Amino acid sequence: MSIRNFQRFARSDTTAAAVLHRYRFAGGLARGPLPVARCPRCATPNAYGLADGRWRCGACRYTFGLYTETWLEACRLSPLTWLWVIKLFELELVAQQAGVQLGLSYPTILRAFTTIRRALLAAAEPTLFHADVEADESYFGPRRARRSRGDPKNGGRSTPHKIPVFGILERHGRVQVTVVRDCSAESLLRETLRTVKRGSLVYTDRWGGYDTLTFCGYRHLRVDHGKRFSRPSATGKVHINGLEGFWSYAKGKLLKHHGVSPRRFPLYLYEAQFRYNHRHEDLFDLLLKILVQPVPDL
Ligand SMILES: [Zn+2]
């Protein structure tokens, strides 16, 4: 949603609450009168309004508000402030900048942004890829991580200070990344088995860790990192440039946050995955749809 359109909905708390109401009870910005509030407990759509702005379910008598049991409930923000927080998150302001713009304390804005990231992580549905895919692993973390003095033949795959991430990318499509314990052959194979349908064609680099793929029912093509750019193959298909592109995309995004703790790292990684996979869509609309969902029991 463009800033211009956003302005129309963000005029006041009333217009902002109407937007959240429509997303929550009608799944988007449908026209017409406000949809009837649906009870989050029994899903009966015949709640009636109370004087304090909340509703009571006509069937089970449960009392609920606009945020009840959704992600929005995690922060005590007005509807208008929530819309702005989501908009500035969409525009990729870091929490500190967004807090300044909205006059919110750093803990408050950080809590709101973390809520959005947790919602994205919870909404990330694992998919089973079945087309041609690229598989690759990469390390995230401080730039000047200490180089391991181990076996030079392991090609820099032993970097204990960085976080190993495994990724699968569908050609011209979505990417799915996972933080893995290590980049051993077992880990990579386990992740491939989990994410890619057997029989699919998997492109990887030349690392031996991927050798077992053919024994597990995959068609497997290796890419020579050194020659990839200078000598394209006859078909022009043997490369893992798509995934390499995602790694630099994600690392660029993470750099803005000036060091993310390992504990929080998955949240930022999945945010990058979300932004990449939906890069041609209206992120504001998607974020709202996700945030008005019930928080899953963990
Ligand atoms: Zn009910």
Residues whose N, C-alpha, C, O or C-beta is under 5 A from the ligand:
A	BS01	ZN	C39 R41 C42 A43 T44 C57 A59 C60 R61 Y62
